[in-house]
Amino acid sequence: MMKTITQKLFIGAIAILMTTVSYAAVDLADFRVEKQQGAVWLNWTTMSESDCVMFVIERANKGQNWVKLGKVDATGGIDMVTSYEFFDQGSFSNMVSYRLSYLNGNDQKTELATESIYTVSNENTGTFSEVLSTRPSPEMGSSRALAICDVASFTAKEKNGMVSLTWQTTSENFADHFVIKRRVSPGDWMPLVKQRATGNIEMKTDYSFVDHTSPEAVVQYQIDVVFTDNSTNILANAIIDLSSEIVSTDEAEVTTLRNTFGPDASIMSFDIIRSGKKATINFKTGNEQNCEHFIVERSMDQVTWSRAARSDAKGGDFLQTYKVTDAHNVTGDTYYRLTAIGTDQFSNILADTFLDVPSIVDTHIYPNPTNGQIFVEVGSGQEEEITVQLSDLEGNLMIEKHMNFMNRIKLNTSELEEGFYILSISNGITVKTEKILVDRQR
């Protein structure tokens, strides 16, 4: 009888132990919150889901009074990457917090992450939303926690007038290639070579490069990683003394100084507001470290970037507000990014965003042909002044009128000669034209 009880106790203990060991939390790799066209888009990625039935999304305006928004069924995939998304189309305050939790098979809820986003009400304002997360994320403009590259080491060795660079990564999520740069202090950075990344995840990968043209001076090397979305992040740098005092057969080695160099700042907001052909850039920072100044760059294709504005850094670990104006006229949809330049002249891309410039839409012109009057109705998608011009085929201006958003005007062509004319409608950036026929016989 005692043996039976002992066996039962032993079996029960094993069952409890097995239950404890088999239980595992959801491995959350990424939780992003972004504002998109009046709604907030939530996207999260898991690396593994053990005993996960569904996810629960909750929202709190200004961090108060959590409200359940919805549930998303989990796939339950173990050791596999799974992505989810959820759209919140509710009303928002300036700061909205989101909480992601999951339910296991016993309906027990476990919180995974909490993030906040600063929103604006203007639909035509390009907005970058900095995520304030309970989980670490890389220094990237779009806060993509999956796009990250971890470097374990970076060394520079000199021998016989050449410098051998070696580095090792431990994970390369969405890494496309590396850029090796060199500068002779206090000169400018010069790209040396690009090396394709393997893209290995959770795996050590070794790389090497030999600089055959190193001058006899103090030389600084830097490795940047370029991700598949063309965003860039500084991985590591090393300084090596190649002055004449060092015998060429000796080796001088400097290992990586990770996370101890370059500028850094927390971005609270990064907004682009357009007024006509001009764009105003507003951004707020906190906890500025080693920042000398900020540069705002613009691009039409995210490949070629040009400087739009510059502002000296104010410094400090408290909230700072900046406002600059794009030196160029806005001619269409434009990408912007914010870069911090450090006191050591290292750079760090802090944020990026997109300015959507609406084109002239919903144009209605009637009657055409006309025997006297033409009615023009225009909706531009934004409240702004529209210029309507009627010219002859030689370019001579016959009639000009101005109208506002979603308005209608009338053009009187009774004094014009019969024939074809060109009607142009412009919002100062885009122009739409149409050929008009004036025919008195109709």
C-alpha positions in Angstrom: 0.0 0.0 0.0 2.8 2.4 0.9 4.6 1.5 -2.3 1.5 2.5 -4.3 1.2 5.8 -2.5 4.9 6.5 -3.1 4.5 5.6 -6.7 1.5 8.0 -7.0 3.4 10.8 -5.3 6.4 10.2 -7.5 4.3 10.1 -10.7 2.5 13.3 -9.5 5.8 15.0 -8.9 6.9 14.1 -12.4 3.7 15.4 -13.8 4.1 18.7 -12.0 7.7 18.9 -13.2 6.8 18.1 -16.8 4.0 20.7 -16.7 6.5 23.3 -15.5 9.1 22.5 -18.0 6.8 22.3 -21.0 5.3 25.7 -20.3 6.8 28.4 -22.5 5.9 32.0 -23.2 5.4 33.5 -26.7 8.7 34.7 -28.2 7.8 38.2 -29.5 10.3 39.5 -32.0 8.6 42.7 -33.0 5.7 45.0 -32.2 5.2 48.0 -34.4 2.6 50.8 -34.2 2.2 53.2 -37.1 -0.4 55.8 -38.2 -1.8 55.2 -41.7 -4.5 57.3 -43.4 -6.5 58.1 -40.3 -6.1 54.7 -38.7 -3.4 53.1 -36.5 -1.8 50.0 -37.9 -0.4 47.4 -35.4 1.9 44.7 -36.6 3.7 42.1 -34.6 5.9 39.1 -35.3 6.5 36.0 -33.2 9.4 33.6 -33.4 7.6 30.8 -31.5 4.2 30.3 -29.9 3.8 27.7 -27.2 0.4 27.2 -25.6 -0.9 30.4 -27.3 -4.6 30.5 -28.5 -5.1 34.1 -29.4 -3.8 37.6 -29.0 -5.6 40.5 -27.3 -5.2 44.1 -28.4 -6.1 46.9 -25.9 -5.9 50.7 -26.2 -5.6 53.6 -23.8 -5.8 57.3 -24.6 -3.0 59.1 -22.8 -2.2 55.9 -21.0 -5.4 55.8 -19.0 -8.5 53.5 -19.1 -7.5 50.4 -21.1 -10.2 49.3 -23.6 -10.2 46.0 -25.4 -10.2 46.5 -29.2 -10.2 43.0 -30.5 -8.7 39.5 -30.7 -6.6 37.8 -33.3 -6.3 34.0 -33.5 -2.8 32.6 -33.1 -1.3 30.0 -35.4 0.5 28.2 -32.6 3.6 27.9 -34.7 6.7 26.7 -32.8 10.2 27.8 -33.9 8.7 29.6 -36.9 8.3 33.3 -37.8 4.6 34.4 -37.9 3.4 37.9 -38.6 0.1 39.5 -37.6 -1.7 42.8 -38.1 -4.6 44.8 -36.7 -6.1 48.1 -37.7 -7.6 50.5 -35.1 -9.9 53.0 -36.8 -11.1 54.7 -33.6 -10.7 58.2 -32.4 -7.4 59.2 -30.8 -5.8 61.8 -28.5 -2.3 63.1 -29.2 -0.8 60.1 -27.4 -2.3 56.6 -27.7 -1.0 53.5 -25.9 -1.5 50.0 -27.2 -1.0 46.8 -25.2 -0.5 43.3 -26.7 -1.3 40.2 -24.7 -1.9 36.6 -25.4 -4.3 33.9 -24.0 -3.2 30.4 -23.4 -5.4 27.2 -23.4 -6.6 28.0 -19.9 -7.7 31.6 -20.9 -4.9 33.0 -18.8 -3.8 36.4 -20.2 -0.1 37.4 -20.3 1.1 40.8 -21.4 3.7 40.8 -24.2 4.4 44.5 -25.0 3.1 48.0 -24.5 3.8 50.8 -27.0 2.7 54.4 -27.4 2.3 56.5 -30.5 2.0 60.3 -31.0 -0.7 61.0 -33.6 -1.9 64.1 -35.5 -5.3 64.8 -37.0 -4.2 66.3 -40.3 -4.4 63.6 -43.0 -2.0 65.5 -45.2 0.8 65.7 -42.7 3.6 63.2 -43.1 4.1 61.8 -39.6 6.8 59.6 -38.0 5.7 58.0 -34.8 8.3 57.0 -32.3 7.4 53.8 -30.5 8.0 53.9 -26.8 8.3 50.2 -26.1 8.8 47.8 -23.2 11.0 45.8 -25.6 14.3 46.9 -27.0 14.4 48.0 -30.6 17.2 49.2 -32.9 18.0 52.8 -33.8 16.0 52.9 -37.0 13.8 55.5 -38.5 10.7 53.2 -38.9 11.3 51.3 -35.7 11.4 48.0 -37.4 12.6 45.7 -34.7 13.1 42.8 -37.1 15.5 44.8 -39.3 18.5 44.5 -37.0 22.1 43.3 -37.3 24.2 42.3 -34.3 27.9 42.6 -34.5 30.0 40.6 -32.1 33.5 41.9 -32.9 35.4 44.2 -35.3 39.2 44.3 -35.4 41.8 46.1 -37.5 45.3 44.7 -37.8 48.2 46.3 -39.6 51.0 44.3 -41.2 53.4 45.1 -44.0 51.6 48.4 -44.8 48.2 46.8 -45.2 45.2 46.8 -42.8 43.2 43.6 -42.4 39.6 44.2 -41.2 37.6 41.3 -39.7 34.2 41.4 -38.2 31.7 38.8 -36.9 27.9 39.1 -36.8 25.6 36.9 -34.8 22.3 37.8 -36.6 21.5 39.6 -39.8 17.7 40.1 -40.0 16.9 41.8 -43.3 20.6 42.9 -43.8 21.4 43.5 -47.5 25.0 44.5 -47.5 27.8 46.2 -45.5 29.7 49.3 -46.4 33.3 49.7 -45.1 34.4 53.3 -44.8 37.8 54.9 -43.9 38.9 58.4 -43.0 42.2 59.9 -42.0 41.5 62.2 -39.1 40.3 64.9 -39.5 39.3 64.2 -43.1 36.0 63.0 -44.6 34.7 59.5 -44.7 35.5 57.6 -47.9 33.7 54.4 -48.8 36.1 51.5 -49.6 33.9 48.6 -50.6 30.5 47.0 -50.3 30.1 43.4 -49.1 26.9 41.4 -49.5 25.4 40.2 -46.3 24.5 36.5 -45.9 21.3 37.3 -44.0 21.9 34.5 -41.5 19.7 34.7 -38.5 20.9 33.6 -35.0 24.1 32.4 -36.6 27.7 33.6 -36.4 29.1 34.8 -39.7 32.7 36.0 -40.3 33.7 38.6 -42.8 37.1 40.2 -43.8 38.5 42.9 -46.0 42.1 44.1 -46.7 42.8 47.8 -47.2 45.9 47.9 -49.4 46.1 51.7 -49.6 46.3 52.8 -46.0 48.3 56.0 -45.4 50.9 56.3 -42.6 48.7 58.1 -40.2 45.9 57.6 -37.6 43.1 55.9 -39.5 39.5 55.4 -38.5 37.4 52.6 -40.0 33.6 52.2 -39.8 31.2 49.5 -40.8 27.6 50.4 -41.8 24.9 47.9 -42.5 22.3 48.6 -45.2 19.0 46.8 -44.8 16.7 45.7 -47.6 14.5 48.8 -47.2 17.7 51.0 -47.8 17.8 52.2 -44.2 21.3 52.4 -42.7 22.8 51.8 -39.3 26.3 52.2 -37.9 27.6 48.9 -36.6 31.1 49.6 -35.3 34.3 51.6 -35.7 38.0 51.1 -34.9 41.0 53.4 -34.8 44.5 52.2 -35.8 47.8 54.1 -35.6 49.7 53.7 -38.9 52.2 56.4 -38.2 55.9 55.9 -39.0 56.7 55.0 -35.5 55.1 51.6 -36.0 57.4 49.1 -37.6 55.7 47.6 -40.6 56.1 44.0 -39.5 54.4 44.7 -36.1 50.7 44.4 -35.6 48.6 47.1 -34.1 45.1 46.0 -33.1 42.1 48.0 -31.9 38.9 46.2 -31.1 35.4 47.6 -31.5 34.0 50.4 -29.3 30.4 49.4 -29.6 27.6 51.7 -28.5 30.1 54.3 -27.1 30.4 56.6 -30.1 28.2 58.7 -32.3 25.2 60.8 -31.7 21.9 59.6 -30.3 18.6 61.1 -29.3 15.0 59.9 -28.6 12.7 61.1 -31.3 9.3 62.0 -29.9 7.8 63.2 -33.2 8.9 64.0 -36.7 6.2 65.9 -38.7 6.2 67.4 -42.2 3.5 70.0 -42.9 3.1 71.4 -46.4 1.8 74.9 -47.3 1.7 75.4 -51.0 5.1 74.6 -52.4 6.9 74.9 -49.0 7.3 72.2 -46.4 7.9 72.8 -42.7 9.6 70.2 -40.6 8.8 69.9 -36.9 10.5 67.4 -34.7 10.9 66.8 -30.9 13.8 65.1 -29.2 14.7 63.9 -25.8 17.9 62.8 -24.1 20.3 64.1 -26.8 23.7 62.6 -26.4 26.9 63.7 -28.3 24.7 65.6 -30.8 26.2 68.7 -32.6 23.5 69.3 -35.1 20.6 67.8 -37.0 20.2 67.5 -40.8 16.9 66.9 -42.6 17.3 65.3 -46.0 14.8 64.9 -48.8 14.4 62.3 -51.6 11.9 61.5 -54.4 13.0 57.8 -54.6 14.7 56.9 -51.3 17.9 56.4 -53.2 19.3 59.9 -53.9 19.1 62.2 -50.9 19.8 66.0 -50.7 19.9 68.3 -47.8 16.7 70.2 -47.0 17.5 71.9 -43.7 19.9 72.1 -40.8 19.5 72.9 -37.1 22.0 73.1 -34.3 21.3 70.6 -31.5 20.2 72.1 -28.2 21.4 69.2 -26.0 20.1 68.0 -22.7 18.1 65.0 -21.4 14.7 66.8 -21.6 12.2 67.6 -24.4 13.5 69.8 -27.1 11.5 71.3 -30.0 12.8 72.1 -33.5 11.2 73.8 -36.5 12.9 74.2 -39.9 11.8 74.8 -43.5 12.8 72.8 -46.6 15.0 75.0 -48.7 13.5 73.5 -51.8 10.1 73.7 -53.3 7.8 70.7 -52.9 7.1 69.3 -56.4 5.4 66.0 -55.5 5.5 63.1 -53.1 8.6 63.4 -51.0 10.5 61.3 -48.5 12.2 63.0 -45.5 14.7 61.6 -43.0 16.3 63.1 -39.9 20.0 62.5 -39.2 22.0 63.5 -36.1 25.6 64.6 -36.6 27.7 64.0 -33.5 30.5 66.1 -32.0 32.9 63.4 -33.4 31.2 63.9 -36.8 29.7 60.4 -36.8 26.1 60.4 -38.1 23.0 58.4 -37.1 19.7 58.3 -39.0 17.0 58.8 -36.3 13.7 59.0 -38.2 12.1 59.0 -41.7 8.7 59.8 -43.0 6.7 60.4 -46.2 4.9 63.5 -47.4 2.0 62.7 -49.6 1.3 65.6 -52.0 -2.3 65.2 -53.3 -2.9 65.6 -57.0 -5.8 67.4 -58.5 -8.7 64.8 -58.6 -12.4 64.8 -59.2 -12.2 67.3 -62.1 -15.5 67.9 -63.9 -15.6 70.3 -66.8 -18.9 70.9 -68.8 -20.2 71.5 -71.3 -17.5 70.7 -73.8 -17.9 71.8 -76.6 -19.6 75.0 -75.3 -21.4 77.8 -77.0 -21.0 80.3 -74.1 -20.3 79.1 -70.6 -18.0 76.5 -69.0 -18.4 75.2 -65.5 -15.4 73.8 -63.7 -15.6 71.7 -60.5 -12.4 70.6 -58.8 -11.6 68.6 -55.7 -7.9 68.5 -54.8 -8.1 66.4 -51.6 -6.8 69.4 -49.6 -8.1 72.8 -48.7 -6.0 75.1 -50.9 -6.3 77.6 -53.7 -6.8 76.4 -57.2 -5.9 78.5 -60.3 -7.9 78.0 -63.5 -6.6 79.5 -66.7 -8.0 79.4 -70.3 -5.5 80.1 -73.0 -5.5 80.0 -76.8 -3.4 77.5 -78.7 -0.5 80.1 -78.9 -0.4 80.4 -75.1 -2.1 83.7 -74.8 -4.0 83.9 -71.5 -7.7 84.6 -72.1 -9.4 84.0 -68.7 -8.0 83.4 -65.2 -9.9 82.6 -62.1 -9.2 81.3 -58.6 -11.2 78.8 -56.6 -11.0 77.0 -53.3 -11.2 73.4 -52.2 -14.3 71.6 -53.6 -15.7 74.7 -55.3 -17.2 75.4 -58.6 -16.6 78.4 -60.9 -18.1 79.6 -64.2 -16.1 80.8 -67.2 -17.8 83.0 -69.7 -16.5 82.4 -73.3 -19.1 84.4 -75.1 -16.6 87.0 -76.1 -14.0 84.5 -77.4 -13.7 83.5 -81.0 -14.7 80.0 -82.0 -12.1 77.4 -81.9 -10.0 75.3 -79.5 -8.6 76.5 -76.2 -6.5 75.0 -73.5 -7.9 74.9 -70.0 -5.3 74.4 -67.2 -6.1 73.7 -63.5 -3.2 74.1 -61.0 -2.8 73.8 -57.3 0.7 75.3 -57.5 2.4 71.9 -57.7 0.5 69.7 -60.2 -1.3 70.9 -63.3 -4.1 69.3 -65.2 -5.0 70.4 -68.8 -7.9 69.8 -71.1 -8.7 71.0 -74.6 -11.9 73.1 -74.9 -13.9 73.7 -78.0 -15.9 76.9 -78.4 -18.7 76.4 -81.0 -21.5 79.0 -81.4 -23.5 76.6 -83.6 -24.3 74.3 -80.7 
